[in-house]
Amino acid sequence: MDKIAVVGLGNIANRHRQNLKQLFPQAHLYAMSASGRIPTEAVSNADHLVNSIQALIEQQVQLVIVASPAPFHASHAIPLIEAGIPVLIEKPVTASVDDSSRLQETASRYQTPISVGYCLRYLPSALEMKKIFAAGKLGRLYHANVEIGQYLPDWRPSKDYRASVSAQAELGGGALLELSHELDYTLWLLGELTLEHAILRQTEELGLDVEDSADLMLSTGEKAVVHVHLDFLQRKAYRQCRFVGSKGALEWDLIGNEIRFISTQGIEVLYSEPEWDKNQMYTNMVMDFVAQIQNQPNQCVPLSEAVKSIALIEQIKLRAPIMSTSDDLKG
């Protein structure tokens, strides 16, 4: 790779630039803000600043990571796809089904390499979970609980959380889109899901104009019941799942990078690597995308899978208007 680029100047874009510089130290790295403005402040790990997607196309960059806010992903990625430039799009792939459809139509027409940045699929315990499910260790799945909670003001301590992408509807904020990893890996592990019920809440705790928690009840094709809880509220970060089947139960701790199997024989630790460097998820994801570009074996997240999460999120939002707990208190 001689010329690479990252679109966006937020936290995840900063991480990608740093990783790209380590992976391709000789490459020229181009940076572009989501709006196209040229920043007055210094941009770390960037050799050149540009003000448009067209400028990246003219430079004939060989790989672009689109890490702008989700509502801009389609408008940033489509011209690159049309120009034949491989694009890794950060999750969520878009903020709407309409944008997802535009991306899919363009991708189908031009056949440019595209992947979506659901980095949790590169967590070692996630890869092990996929193998465990494929091996049928659980037997028939009866029900599952998937939960993530993390206090939004702690995500980016140096920044007012109310000014973050996560807190603003027009930038693709809200628990459903920002925490869509959980929907992605649940679909990845369990297959198609049907929405049965949903509750979206907006508490007075954070004062946001987006949902700060979501509770979903879904069902699998084999009628197993799946509960998913997402929130910006838990003061101590929590990210765990429990899958109960006819042969036992799997407990997956994503923060601890550990899997336990509980059966009549007791508790068996199937995988545990708590000290694993989490940044490797991102570097492995980039190198896997390079393998895709070079037509080598890879496990990149295809556009067709990523848009399923967006379709589910849009369905949830249509069915479950946000309930404001502050309104309930006033009433």
Phi, psi and omega per residue, in radians:
M1 nan 2.111 3.135
D2 -1.749 -0.575 -3.119
K3 -2.380 2.150 -3.117
I4 -2.354 2.828 -3.062
A5 -2.601 2.711 3.031
V6 -2.278 2.231 3.086
V7 -1.745 2.171 -3.071
G8 2.002 2.628 -3.117
L9 -2.198 0.267 -3.135
G10 -1.409 -2.975 -3.071
N11 -1.022 -0.802 -3.099
I12 -1.210 -0.597 3.069
A13 -1.132 -0.701 3.094
N14 -1.050 -0.739 3.124
R15 -1.096 -0.774 -3.116
H16 -1.114 -0.721 3.123
R17 -1.091 -0.761 3.133
Q18 -1.076 -0.774 -3.139
N19 -1.159 -0.715 3.137
L20 -1.105 -0.659 3.113
K21 -1.129 -0.610 3.104
Q22 -1.298 -0.661 -3.106
L23 -1.334 -0.620 -3.090
F24 -2.278 1.214 -3.015
P25 -1.084 -0.421 -3.120
Q26 -1.541 -0.172 -3.060
A27 -1.362 2.621 2.991
H28 -1.436 2.187 -3.098
L29 -1.892 2.161 3.139
Y30 -1.793 2.402 3.112
A31 -2.119 2.503 3.116
M32 -2.444 2.363 3.069
S33 -1.298 2.776 -3.137
A34 -1.048 -0.608 -3.106
S35 -1.521 -0.269 -3.075
G36 1.623 -0.079 3.124
R37 -1.195 2.586 3.032
I38 -1.567 1.999 -3.062
P39 -1.191 2.570 3.078
T40 -1.462 -0.441 3.127
E41 -1.433 2.784 -3.139
A42 -1.176 2.482 3.081
V43 -1.958 2.037 -3.065
S44 -1.186 2.574 3.038
N45 0.970 0.636 3.085
A46 -2.210 2.273 3.095
D47 -1.537 -0.526 -3.096
H48 -2.480 2.530 3.021
L49 -1.936 2.365 3.108
V50 -2.208 2.846 -3.064
N51 -1.990 0.174 -3.131
S52 -2.823 2.750 3.026
I53 -1.120 -0.623 3.136
Q54 -1.055 -0.623 3.113
A55 -1.118 -0.648 3.094
L56 -1.167 -0.677 3.117
I57 -1.125 -0.741 -3.139
E58 -1.145 -0.524 3.102
Q59 -1.369 -0.148 3.136
Q60 0.979 0.850 3.073
V61 -1.119 2.683 -3.013
Q62 -1.790 -0.198 3.126
L63 -2.796 2.352 3.099
V64 -2.252 2.293 2.961
I65 -1.743 2.071 3.114
V66 -1.602 1.851 -3.088
A67 -2.149 0.563 3.050
S68 -1.440 3.008 3.058
P69 -0.995 2.551 -3.011
A70 -0.925 -0.648 3.141
P71 -1.111 -0.273 -3.133
F72 -1.746 -0.076 -3.043
H73 -1.015 -0.808 -3.086
A74 -1.132 -0.798 -3.099
S75 -1.177 -0.510 3.087
H76 -1.388 -0.691 -3.021
A77 -1.406 -0.631 -3.006
I78 -1.049 -0.808 3.104
P79 -1.082 -0.587 3.107
L80 -1.179 -0.746 3.114
I81 -1.075 -0.753 3.137
E82 -1.118 -0.495 3.131
A83 -1.514 0.008 3.121
G84 1.380 0.327 -3.120
I85 -1.675 2.111 -3.126
P86 -1.016 2.418 -3.041
V87 -2.279 2.194 2.969
L88 -1.795 1.995 -3.047
I89 -1.759 2.176 3.113
E90 -1.092 2.696 3.092
K91 -1.346 2.685 -0.247
P92 -1.208 2.668 -2.993
V93 -1.056 -0.638 3.024
T94 -2.599 -3.135 3.070
A95 -1.858 0.002 -3.113
S96 -2.640 2.721 3.090
V97 -1.142 -0.633 3.120
D98 -1.024 -0.813 3.121
D99 -1.150 -0.659 3.095
S100 -1.071 -0.718 3.138
S101 -1.121 -0.716 3.100
R102 -1.076 -0.748 3.116
L103 -1.092 -0.791 -3.109
Q104 -1.101 -0.721 3.125
E105 -1.097 -0.751 3.133
T106 -1.156 -0.776 -3.129
A107 -1.081 -0.702 3.137
S108 -1.145 -0.621 -3.089
R109 -1.314 -0.660 -2.973
Y110 -1.818 -0.309 3.089
Q111 0.998 0.514 3.059
T112 -1.338 2.435 3.105
P113 -1.012 2.248 -3.130
I114 -2.430 2.471 3.007
S115 -2.529 2.851 -3.115
V116 -2.079 2.410 -2.946
G117 -1.453 1.011 2.988
Y118 -1.497 1.454 -2.989
C119 -1.138 -0.405 -3.115
L120 -1.095 -0.346 3.076
R121 -1.186 -0.223 3.114
Y122 -1.749 0.032 3.008
L123 -1.161 2.258 -3.081
P124 -0.928 -0.711 3.136
S125 -1.190 -0.489 3.073
A126 -1.170 -0.756 3.101
L127 -1.097 -0.643 3.109
E128 -1.202 -0.685 3.093
M129 -1.039 -0.725 3.126
K130 -1.051 -0.744 3.121
K131 -1.146 -0.705 -3.119
I132 -1.112 -0.760 3.114
F133 -1.142 -0.715 3.129
A134 -1.103 -0.546 -3.125
A135 -1.409 -0.169 3.105
G136 1.294 0.439 -3.075
K137 -1.088 -0.515 -3.119
L138 -1.387 -0.319 -2.966
G139 1.340 -2.490 3.101
R140 -1.395 2.230 3.121
L141 -1.321 2.249 3.099
Y142 -1.710 -0.888 3.109
H143 -2.746 2.873 -3.111
A144 -2.504 2.589 3.006
N145 -2.167 2.173 -3.129
V146 -2.125 2.184 -3.057
E147 -2.484 2.381 2.939
I148 -2.386 2.412 3.029
G149 -2.579 2.318 3.096
Q150 -2.689 2.333 -3.045
Y151 -1.206 2.026 -3.029
L152 -0.965 -0.742 3.129
P153 -1.047 -0.329 3.132
D154 -1.516 -0.189 -3.078
W155 -1.102 -0.830 -3.118
R156 -2.311 1.391 -2.988
P157 -0.991 -0.463 -3.087
S158 -1.458 -0.034 -3.065
K159 -2.224 2.524 3.051
D160 -1.112 2.058 -3.051
Y161 -1.051 -0.468 -3.131
R162 -1.228 -0.322 3.102
A163 -1.663 0.026 -3.091
S164 -1.424 2.825 3.061
V165 -0.989 -0.703 -3.062
S166 -1.031 -0.474 -3.024
A167 -1.678 -0.085 -2.992
Q168 -2.056 2.111 -3.101
A169 -1.031 -0.692 -3.072
E170 -1.226 -0.251 3.117
L171 -1.842 0.173 3.105
G172 1.509 0.484 -3.122
G173 -1.429 -3.042 -3.097
G174 1.791 2.688 -3.050
A175 -1.078 -0.639 -3.070
L176 -1.104 -0.845 -3.119
L177 -1.356 -0.749 -3.071
E178 -1.220 -0.504 -3.130
L179 -1.921 0.553 -3.078
S180 -1.249 -0.137 3.007
H181 -0.877 -0.760 -3.068
E182 -1.102 -0.667 3.099
L183 -1.215 -0.695 -3.130
D184 -1.086 -0.889 -3.055
Y185 -1.306 -0.423 3.052
T186 -1.188 -0.751 3.043
L187 -1.097 -0.694 -3.133
W188 -1.091 -0.729 -3.108
L189 -1.427 -0.661 -2.966
L190 -1.894 -0.208 -3.116
G191 1.513 -2.849 -3.055
E192 -0.982 2.451 3.132
L193 -2.160 2.489 3.082
T194 -1.908 2.274 3.114
L195 -1.330 2.171 3.107
E196 -1.784 -0.705 -3.080
H197 -2.817 2.649 3.124
A198 -2.630 2.512 3.026
I199 -2.279 2.143 3.064
L200 -1.948 2.331 -3.096
R201 -2.229 2.653 3.102
Q202 -2.283 1.727 -3.069
T203 -1.420 2.922 3.079
E204 -1.421 -0.124 -3.091
E205 -0.978 -0.818 -3.031
L206 -1.867 -0.302 3.112
G207 1.165 0.695 -3.114
L208 -1.632 2.881 3.024
D209 -1.804 0.270 3.094
V210 -2.214 2.924 3.100
E211 -1.187 2.306 3.072
D212 -1.800 -0.035 2.988
S213 -2.675 2.647 -3.140
A214 -2.489 2.342 3.059
D215 -2.159 2.143 -3.033
L216 -2.157 2.465 2.949
M217 -2.068 2.130 -3.084
L218 -2.203 2.914 3.054
S219 -2.351 2.607 3.116
T220 -1.549 3.049 3.102
G221 -1.081 -0.428 3.120
E222 -1.729 0.278 3.021
K223 1.239 0.357 2.958
A224 -1.267 2.562 -3.114
V225 -1.690 2.324 -3.098
V226 -2.171 2.075 3.050
H227 -1.748 2.285 3.109
V228 -2.165 2.229 3.078
H229 -2.147 2.276 3.120
L230 -2.237 2.353 3.051
D231 -2.708 2.754 3.050
F232 -1.735 0.267 -2.835
L233 -1.928 -0.410 -3.010
Q234 -1.272 2.174 -3.045
R235 -1.167 -0.582 3.045
K236 -1.868 2.162 -3.064
A237 -0.992 2.377 -3.109
Y238 -2.415 2.273 3.139
R239 -2.632 1.611 -3.089
Q240 -2.478 2.775 3.116
C241 -2.360 2.698 3.021
R242 -2.415 2.186 3.139
F243 -2.049 2.121 -3.076
V244 -1.929 2.189 -3.128
G245 -2.304 -3.058 -3.061
S246 -1.231 -0.326 -3.123
K247 -1.854 -0.079 -3.118
G248 2.650 -2.838 -3.114
A249 -2.312 2.458 3.052
L250 -1.833 2.254 3.041
E251 -2.011 2.141 -3.059
W252 -2.063 2.043 3.089
D253 -1.791 1.856 -3.077
L254 -1.300 -0.568 3.114
I255 -1.243 -0.739 3.115
G256 -1.424 -0.144 3.139
N257 0.974 0.892 -3.052
E258 -2.411 2.550 3.083
I259 -2.229 2.302 3.081
R260 -2.139 2.517 3.075
F261 -2.027 2.171 -3.099
I262 -1.950 2.182 3.135
S263 -2.509 -3.028 3.112
T264 -1.127 -0.335 3.113
Q265 -1.448 -0.133 3.135
G266 2.074 -2.742 -3.113
I267 -1.835 2.204 3.129
E268 -2.084 2.155 3.071
V269 -1.425 1.967 -3.101
L270 -1.512 -0.481 3.141
Y271 -2.755 2.432 3.087
S272 -2.758 2.074 3.077
E273 -2.611 1.207 -3.006
P274 -1.150 -0.409 -3.072
E275 -1.613 0.154 -3.106
W276 -1.069 2.404 -3.131
D277 -1.271 1.954 -3.050
K278 -1.146 -0.391 3.119
N279 -1.150 -0.351 3.113
Q280 -1.106 -0.451 3.049
M281 -0.991 -0.759 -3.074
Y282 -1.288 -0.736 3.131
T283 -1.210 -0.680 3.090
N284 -1.110 -0.652 3.130
M285 -1.118 -0.757 3.136
V286 -1.134 -0.786 -3.126
M287 -1.182 -0.538 3.064
D288 -1.166 -0.653 3.101
F289 -1.175 -0.653 3.054
V290 -1.057 -0.696 3.083
A291 -1.072 -0.700 3.102
Q292 -1.091 -0.773 3.130
I293 -1.029 -0.634 -3.102
Q294 -1.578 0.238 3.115
N295 1.021 0.617 3.082
Q296 -1.804 2.830 3.125
P297 -0.984 2.433 -3.106
N298 -2.753 2.944 3.089
Q299 -2.141 0.534 -3.117
C300 -1.001 2.573 3.121
V301 -1.365 1.963 -3.108
P302 -1.276 2.702 3.109
L303 -0.973 -0.692 -3.093
S304 -1.050 -0.558 3.110
E305 -1.427 -0.690 -3.102
A306 -1.112 -0.603 -3.099
V307 -1.258 -0.302 3.097
K308 -1.137 -0.637 3.092
S309 -1.131 -0.704 3.138
I310 -1.154 -0.712 3.110
A311 -1.096 -0.704 3.125
L312 -1.171 -0.743 3.124
I313 -1.082 -0.744 3.140
E314 -1.140 -0.672 3.092
Q315 -1.097 -0.742 3.119
I316 -1.075 -0.796 -3.108
K317 -1.138 -0.600 3.110
L318 -1.221 -0.616 -3.058
R319 -1.502 -0.475 -2.984
A320 -2.263 1.534 3.050
P321 -1.014 2.615 -3.100
I322 -1.195 2.265 3.061
M323 -1.646 2.252 3.119
S324 -1.685 2.067 3.126
T325 -1.218 -0.438 3.111
S326 -1.183 -0.629 3.076
D327 -1.121 -0.695 3.126
D328 -1.081 -0.693 -3.128
L329 -1.172 -0.689 3.135
K330 -1.145 -0.625 -3.108
G331 -1.246 nan nan
